[in-house]
């Protein structure tokens, strides 16, 4: 079943070469995470050259309100979905530092939308750090995030502005390739 999902998912097909190149260029692990209901799950992983182990690699659900990938994905949702999430998870949201009130939470989500990325240090793994950007999923219903992860020590040495620009370019390339896959599949209908 997993094989068929990986072969049939247009976003996964489109992201593989782009993520592989990004992993080579940065020397970091690169993940694609998507939202399924109220779960965030890494659906693809391109490992870095040294093959380190990630606390939340492919197939392991991530916390809903911690980590760059989860925050970018949650921020991309509508105000109505934010309100529902806040009503259902207010204590968890406050604990994660995303706001002690609805107004603060909504403000944080809008700020992430404006920034277009999230930097995360030690939120999911005390020794790891990374960055996440939104991947526009075209015709797909649920949002996705591209996440770059490395050690905290290595992350401290990385030019964050350059990394974010590389990631945003990779996300755009993935969106374009995914849209092409959508158009190609329509030709055969």
N, C-alpha and C positions, 0 to 999 in steps of 0.2 A: 504494500500500500504506500509506504514512504517513497519508494522508487517512482511510482506513478505520479504522486503529488509533485516530487521534485522535477520530473520531466514535463508535466503538464502546466505548471504554474508559470505564466508568462513573466512575472516579475522576477522569479528565481532564475529563469533562463537568461533574462536580460542582465541581471546583476552579477552573475558569476565572473565573467571576464573583467568587468569594471572593478569589482571588489578584489580580485586576484592582483590586478595591477596596483591598486591602492595599497594592498598589503606589502607588495614588493617595494614600492616607493617609500613607504613609511617605516617598514620593519615592524609593524604592529599587527595584531589580530584585527580583522574586520568582520563585523557581524551584520546581518540583516535581521531586524526584529519586527514582528507584526502583532497587531492586536486581534485577539479572538475572544469576543464577548468582553469579559472584564479581566482577561489574562493577556500579558505581554510575553511573547515567546520568541526566542532566537530561532529562526527557520533556516538560516544558512551561516556558515562560518568559513572564512579564509584565514588559516593560521599564519602567524609570522614565521620568520626563518628559524628561530630557536625552538619553536613548537611548545611554548609554555602552556600550562593548563589554566583555563578560565573558570572562575567560580560559577558563571552563568553562561556557559557555552550553548551550542546548538541543542535544542530540544528541552532545555530546562527553563521552566517559567520564571520570570523576573518579578520582583516586587512591583506593584502597580504605581507607586509614587516615589520610588528611589531609583537612581541611576539615570544617566543622560537619555538613553533610548526610551525608557518609559515616560520621562518628562516631556520629551519632544513629541511623542505620539499622543499623549494625553492633551498637551497644549493645542494640538491640531484639531481637536474635536470642537463641536459647536458649543455655544453658551448653554443650551438646554442640556447637553450631555454633561458639561461641567457641573451644572447645578445638581443634576441627578447623582453624579459621583460624589459631590460635596455632601449632599444629604445622606448618602449611604456610608461614607467613609471619612467624616469630619475629623475624628480622633487620629486616624492614620495619616491624613493630610497634614494636620498640625504637627504630628510627631516627625514627619519627614521635612518640616521646615517650609512647606508650601503655603502656609497661611493658617492663622487661628480663627479666621472668619471667612464667610463666603466672599466678601469684598476683597480680602487679601488674596485668597486663592485665585479668584478671577483675575486680579491684577498680575499675579505671578504668571498665569497662563498667557495673558496678553503680552507680557514682557518677553516670554520665550518665543511667542509667535513673531514678535518684532525682531528679536535677535536672530532667529532662524537656526539656532544651535543651543546646545547645553554642554558645559564642561562639568565633569564629575570626577571628584577625587575621593577615593576610599569609601564611597557609598555602598557598593555591593561587595567589595573585597578590600580589606584594609591596606593591601599592598598594591592595588591597581588604580589606574586613572584612565580617563578617556574623554572622548567627545562624541556627540551625536547630532545628526542633521535629519530632517524629514525627507523621505523619499515619496514624491507624489506618485500615487499608485494608479493614476489614470482612471480606468473604468472599474478598478477594484473598489469595494465598499470600505474596507478597513485601511487605516493609515499604516505606514511602515517607517522605520528609522534605520539609517546606516550608522553604525557605531564603530569607532576605532578605540582599541583598548591596549594598554601597555602597562609597564610597572610605573609606580609613582615617581621613582628616581629618573627614569627615562623621560616621562611626561614633563617633568620639571625643566628638561633641557630642550624640549620641542618648541618651535615657533608656533604658537597657538593660532595666530592669524593666518599663517600659511597653511597649517593643517586644516582649518575650517574651510578655507578657500578650495583646497584640494578635495575635501569631502563634498562640498556643495557642487563642484564640477562633476564629481563621480555620481552624485545623486541625480543631477540633470541628465547625464549620459544614460543612466539606468532608466529614467523616465522616458527618454526619447526612444531607447531600444525597446522598452516594454510597449510603447505606443505602436512602434513598427510591427511588433509581434501581434498586437491586436488587429491591425490593418491586414496583415498577411492571413490571419485566421478567418477574417471576414470574406476574403476572396474565395475561400474554399467552401463556403456555406451555400 
